Amino acid sequence: MNSKNNRKFQWLTSEQELLLLAALKQGKDATDAWHQWKTTVDIEELDPESYRLLPLLYRNLSAHGVEDFEMVRLKGVYRRRWYENQLLVSKLTALLHSFQDAGIETIILKDVALLLHYYQDDGLRAIDTLDICVRWADGDAALALLNKLGWKLKEKVPDKILFKLSVISFVDDSGKILNLYRHIYWYPWQENTNFGAGTSATQIKDLSTYVLNPTYQLLQLCHQGTIWNLVPPIRLVADGMTIINSFADSIDWDVLVADAEKYRFILALKKMIAILSELLLVPIPHEIIEKVGDLKPSAFELMEYQVSAGEPLPVIKTFIIRYSQYLKSVQSSGLKFKIMGFPRYLQDVWGLDNLWSVPLQVTLKGMKRIRNDIFK
């Protein structure tokens, strides 16, 4: 693996850059990147994020008439993903039928929305989780319905917290995860009873539902990209290019930039715009590139990023970030709940058996941090 020192996109390896070019570019740029990439990697030993792009690579190389012994392997990855996605889409369709029969409108989010509405090819993108959003007022009915259908809470959550959470995770007997959203803190239409605001209507077989429109789909990618680990989510780059290439005229770039700044996604937006415009040459308006380049992340966003990336912070700053994350996970429901529910949130985050263990854990974490600062 090549060193990332002194490289422009330090969150990507040179091999990942070549893979993105081979999977997403056209003409000689794509084929040259393919020939260079395949000589520098072992396909059997790819990092998980790179492996996820192999179906996209297969489709692009096929469109360019590439003949190579590795194409058989790539085709196999594509066909397996297509088959797995067929099963998951069928599971989702059955769920949506149940919601529809119960009179509950839905928005599909993340993996399935990207696959079905934006990629429009069932073999191109993996589905890690099923993500469905309902109106806040329909939340209790949706919880009861999922319980009736055999979906179980992924983690034990006290009832007082459960009915306030904006995202609740379930799991079925096969181990598939479903995230039910009842309130997504940064969506401007979150309080709006009209699901048409900020969304686009779509069809899944014979069902009508909604997905985020292109502007807010890109904003969601920034939300997902707020945690850029040692192996960054390069699939989000592919997602961004797919959205822009297919729906460029529908993107409100000014809204995207303004909301990314408002909801503290500046770091992720900067990285996304940089790699799309500079490496992949995606047609993003020049004034938007300049505007994003001039944005300055707040101290709070930098702290939040550090916590997400696992970097040590002073205890008080860590708790400020934790409290912010807690407020984002619950619907606005009065000052009392915001204050009294936080200890239970910490109990769940830290996996403690008893609420009274929270103060002790706070003390231990503080002492550990102080000891580390003294002896580092």
VOGU-3710 file (C-alpha; in Angstrom, 3 decimals, decimal comma):
1> mnsknnrkfq> 0,000/0,000/0,000  1,360/3,388/-1,019  2,043/6,054/1,574  -0,488/8,862/1,802  2,108/11,422/2,901  2,108/14,609/0,804  -0,862/13,412/-1,261  -3,703/15,819/-2,009  -6,536/13,515/-0,950  -5,010/12,144/2,223
11> wltseqelll> -8,204/10,316/3,180  -7,855/8,137/0,059  -5,119/5,745/-0,988  -3,671/6,041/-4,479  -5,260/2,648/-5,261  -8,679/3,956/-4,260  -8,220/7,001/-6,485  -7,440/4,753/-9,449  -10,442/2,568/-8,682  -12,761/5,576/-8,606
21> laalkqgkda> -11,418/6,703/-11,975  -11,777/3,248/-13,496  -15,304/2,773/-12,156  -16,694/6,244/-12,824  -14,811/8,013/-15,616  -15,251/7,604/-19,363  -12,948/6,773/-22,247  -9,196/6,516/-21,929  -9,239/7,948/-18,387  -11,205/4,911/-17,235
31> tdawhqwktt> -9,304/2,217/-19,136  -5,874/3,626/-18,265  -6,856/3,762/-14,583  -8,090/0,160/-14,794  -4,830/-1,155/-16,239  -2,804/0,704/-13,619  -5,088/-0,282/-10,741  -5,115/-4,003/-11,467  -1,298/-4,120/-11,427  -1,115/-2,523/-7,974
41> vdieeldpes> -3,724/-4,517/-6,021  -4,746/-8,053/-5,238  -8,507/-8,239/-5,819  -8,694/-11,016/-3,248  -7,271/-8,665/-0,584  -9,201/-5,446/-1,201  -10,358/-3,247/1,630  -14,152/-3,475/2,152  -14,866/-0,042/0,665  -12,983/-0,808/-2,542
51> yrllpllyrn> -14,699/-4,180/-2,858  -18,078/-2,437/-2,770  -17,174/-0,570/-5,966  -16,451/-3,699/-8,032  -19,959/-3,920/-9,552  -19,648/-0,295/-10,696  -16,220/-1,140/-12,097  -17,658/-4,129/-13,956  -20,462/-2,105/-15,552  -18,121/0,690/-16,640
61> lsahgvedfe> -15,497/-1,649/-18,091  -18,194/-3,636/-19,897  -19,517/-0,434/-21,448  -15,994/0,281/-22,684  -15,646/-3,168/-24,246  -12,786/-4,189/-21,952  -11,754/-7,837/-22,352  -9,760/-9,180/-19,444  -9,665/-12,429/-17,485  -10,599/-10,453/-14,364
71> mvrlkgvyrr> -13,932/-9,505/-15,955  -15,298/-12,947/-15,093  -14,579/-12,318/-11,429  -16,080/-8,832/-11,572  -19,190/-10,153/-13,271  -19,572/-12,704/-10,503  -19,442/-9,960/-7,844  -22,024/-7,954/-9,767  -24,407/-10,905/-10,168  -24,136/-11,893/-6,517
81> rwyenqllvs> -24,951/-8,366/-5,432  -27,894/-8,259/-7,848  -29,264/-11,483/-6,384  -28,814/-10,359/-2,754  -30,454/-7,036/-3,503  -33,443/-8,745/-5,105  -34,110/-10,504/-1,813  -33,744/-7,305/0,198  -35,927/-5,259/-2,144  -38,607/-7,938/-1,848
91> kltallhsfq> -38,351/-7,696/1,952  -38,645/-3,915/1,751  -41,585/-4,108/-0,644  -43,482/-6,350/1,764  -42,786/-3,848/4,550  -43,964/-0,912/2,487  -47,149/-2,796/1,589  -47,810/-3,233/5,300  -47,193/0,450/5,991  -49,433/1,420/3,089
101> dagietiilk> -52,228/-0,873/4,268  -51,956/0,768/7,701  -52,258/4,233/6,153  -48,666/5,206/7,004  -46,774/7,209/4,372  -43,054/6,505/4,006  -39,801/7,930/2,737  -37,075/5,424/1,898  -33,589/6,593/2,792  -29,929/5,800/2,192
111> dvalllhyyq> -28,952/2,504/0,520  -32,277/1,451/-0,980  -33,166/4,963/-2,127  -29,799/5,346/-3,837  -29,978/1,923/-5,440  -33,526/2,070/-6,772  -34,025/5,741/-7,564  -30,560/7,030/-8,428  -28,532/4,070/-9,705  -31,560/2,253/-11,175
121> ddglraidtl> -29,589/-0,973/-11,429  -30,102/-3,579/-8,710  -26,558/-4,887/-8,967  -24,577/-1,691/-8,496  -24,842/-0,793/-4,821  -24,859/-2,807/-1,623  -27,749/-2,517/0,831  -26,371/-2,555/4,361  -29,562/-1,551/6,144  -33,180/-0,813/5,327
131> dicvrwadgd> -34,018/2,780/6,236  -37,578/4,085/6,365  -38,879/7,429/7,579  -42,468/8,030/8,737  -44,210/11,088/10,103  -43,618/11,689/13,795  -47,362/11,345/14,415  -47,263/7,860/12,849  -44,329/6,716/14,968  -46,267/4,735/17,564
141> aalallnklg> -48,329/2,992/14,897  -45,169/2,126/12,968  -43,543/0,688/16,118  -46,579/-1,479/16,783  -46,710/-2,639/13,174  -43,041/-3,643/13,081  -43,459/-5,551/16,328  -46,460/-7,377/14,830  -44,397/-8,254/11,745  -41,705/-9,875/13,888
151> wklkekvpdk> -39,070/-7,144/13,915  -37,295/-6,891/17,272  -35,471/-3,951/18,828  -31,782/-4,244/17,999  -30,859/-3,023/21,480  -32,811/-2,806/24,693  -34,104/0,736/25,176  -36,172/1,997/28,138  -39,725/2,875/27,111  -39,335/6,470/28,253
161> ilfklsvisf> -36,448/6,848/25,822  -37,900/4,651/23,067  -40,922/6,827/22,418  -38,749/9,940/22,181  -36,050/8,621/19,853  -36,030/9,847/16,292  -34,184/6,773/14,981  -34,918/3,261/16,234  -33,080/0,171/15,006  -34,766/-3,204/14,553
171> vddsgkilnl> -33,535/-6,610/13,471  -35,412/-9,554/11,971  -34,803/-13,283/12,291  -32,332/-13,225/9,410  -30,253/-10,540/11,114  -31,184/-7,757/8,699  -31,283/-4,303/10,272  -34,100/-1,829/9,756  -33,746/1,766/10,920  -37,054/3,536/11,501
181> yrhiywypwq> -36,791/7,318/11,344  -39,487/9,474/12,872  -37,589/12,742/12,892  -34,358/13,558/11,096  -32,908/16,579/12,803  -31,355/18,375/9,873  -34,061/17,947/7,223  -35,850/21,266/6,729  -39,136/19,488/6,104  -38,930/17,539/9,369
191> entnfgagts> -41,815/19,429/10,976  -43,797/19,642/7,743  -46,776/17,343/7,344  -46,334/17,452/3,559  -43,942/14,683/2,553  -43,542/16,350/-0,830  -41,272/19,089/0,566  -37,620/18,160/0,057  -38,530/14,805/-1,491  -39,262/13,211/-4,839
201> atqikdlsty> -42,012/10,698/-5,506  -40,832/7,289/-6,707  -42,156/3,820/-7,446  -40,975/0,477/-6,089  -42,763/-2,055/-8,227  -46,461/-1,247/-7,671  -45,867/0,928/-4,595  -45,672/4,703/-4,371  -43,271/6,182/-1,848  -40,780/9,035/-1,532
211> vlnptyqllq> -37,023/9,533/-1,614  -34,964/12,630/-0,855  -34,658/14,947/-3,813  -31,153/15,315/-5,334  -30,197/18,334/-3,196  -31,040/16,643/0,087  -29,719/13,293/-1,073  -26,332/14,985/-1,457  -26,752/16,591/1,961  -27,443/13,163/3,428
221> lchqgtiwnl> -24,184/11,911/1,904  -22,421/14,716/3,771  -24,207/13,613/6,939  -23,000/10,047/6,400  -19,526/11,333/5,583  -19,043/13,192/8,849  -17,050/10,175/10,015  -14,129/9,626/7,623  -12,243/6,713/9,103  -8,869/5,290/8,114
231> vppirlvadg> -10,783/3,460/5,374  -13,072/6,295/4,165  -16,497/5,622/2,666  -15,472/6,023/-0,976  -18,860/4,612/-1,990  -20,254/8,023/-0,988  -18,083/9,601/-3,676  -19,595/7,231/-6,239  -23,046/8,065/-4,893  -22,385/11,786/-5,241
241> mtiinsfads> -21,165/11,484/-8,829  -24,151/9,312/-9,757  -26,610/11,851/-8,342  -24,947/14,818/-10,035  -24,556/13,108/-13,405  -28,201/12,046/-13,459  -29,940/15,009/-11,801  -27,616/18,016/-12,180  -30,418/20,358/-13,222  -32,424/19,490/-10,094
251> idwdvlvada> -29,721/20,347/-7,553  -30,004/23,610/-5,634  -26,337/24,140/-4,835  -26,904/27,249/-2,736  -29,322/25,380/-0,476  -26,878/22,482/-0,194  -24,031/24,761/0,904  -26,204/26,796/3,277  -27,635/23,725/4,994  -24,251/21,995/5,234
261> ekyrfilalk> -22,987/25,090/7,048  -26,097/25,342/9,217  -25,994/21,716/10,329  -22,196/21,430/10,659  -21,364/19,215/7,683  -18,692/21,569/6,345  -15,741/19,182/6,681  -17,561/16,392/4,876  -18,826/18,752/2,156  -15,325/20,110/1,559
271> kmiailsell> -13,934/16,612/1,107  -16,800/15,537/-1,120  -16,628/18,602/-3,379  -12,828/18,442/-3,607  -12,636/14,872/-4,789  -15,620/15,168/-7,139  -14,390/18,351/-8,796  -10,614/17,823/-8,774  -10,167/14,084/-9,233  -13,299/13,074/-11,120
281> lvpipheiie> -13,935/16,454/-12,803  -17,635/16,358/-12,016  -19,354/19,493/-13,420  -19,960/21,467/-10,226  -20,492/25,234/-10,650  -17,218/27,097/-10,127  -18,798/29,625/-7,779  -20,004/26,764/-5,568  -16,508/25,243/-5,449  -15,145/28,632/-4,375
291> kvgdlkpsaf> -17,895/29,138/-1,815  -17,268/25,712/-0,271  -13,527/26,389/-0,238  -14,111/29,563/1,766  -16,265/27,875/4,406  -14,708/27,541/7,852  -15,848/24,721/10,138  -16,796/25,863/13,601  -14,827/24,848/16,668  -17,832/22,760/17,658
301> elmeyqvsag> -17,799/20,842/14,351  -14,075/20,214/14,720  -14,644/18,849/18,231  -17,497/16,683/16,990  -15,310/15,338/14,211  -12,542/14,516/16,680  -14,947/12,589/18,894  -16,350/10,703/15,889  -12,841/9,835/14,745  -11,904/8,538/18,183
311> eplpviktfi> -9,424/11,298/18,980  -9,023/12,231/22,680  -10,629/15,429/23,903  -10,805/17,074/27,334  -13,613/15,567/29,393  -15,820/18,670/29,368  -15,617/18,972/25,563  -16,430/15,298/25,176  -19,581/15,740/27,243  -20,605/18,800/25,256
321> irysqylksv> -20,390/16,726/22,072  -22,215/13,801/23,655  -25,024/16,100/24,727  -25,250/17,531/21,220  -25,477/14,024/19,771  -28,164/13,192/22,317  -30,263/16,242/21,359  -30,031/15,206/17,707  -31,337/11,746/18,538  -34,540/12,894/20,249
331> qssglkfkim> -37,517/14,897/19,156  -37,824/18,325/20,790  -40,076/17,487/23,692  -39,490/19,965/26,471  -36,622/20,995/28,699  -37,330/18,369/31,374  -36,872/15,444/29,011  -33,776/16,970/27,421  -32,119/17,193/30,829  -33,464/14,061/32,551
341> gfprylqdvw> -33,075/11,810/29,519  -29,364/12,508/29,024  -28,147/10,197/31,836  -30,173/7,339/30,339  -28,687/8,125/26,950  -25,183/7,846/28,450  -26,207/4,596/30,099  -27,180/3,177/26,709  -24,102/4,544/24,907  -21,741/3,100/27,513
351> gldnlwsvpl> -23,663/-0,169/27,879  -24,191/0,190/31,635  -26,636/-2,047/33,494  -27,834/0,586/35,961  -28,538/4,300/35,775  -26,687/4,884/39,029  -23,512/3,642/37,312  -23,419/6,741/35,087  -21,867/9,152/37,678  -19,271/6,535/38,548
361> qvtlkgmkri> -18,437/6,052/34,875  -18,124/9,825/34,425  -15,661/9,968/37,316  -13,622/7,031/36,021  -13,421/8,484/32,505  -12,329/11,841/33,911  -9,622/10,252/36,052  -8,397/8,152/33,144  -8,155/11,205/30,893  -6,250/13,171/33,539
371> rndifk> -3,853/10,250/34,103  -3,255/9,953/30,350  -2,554/13,689/30,082  -0,019/13,505/32,930  1,925/10,515/31,648  1,757/10,994/27,879
//
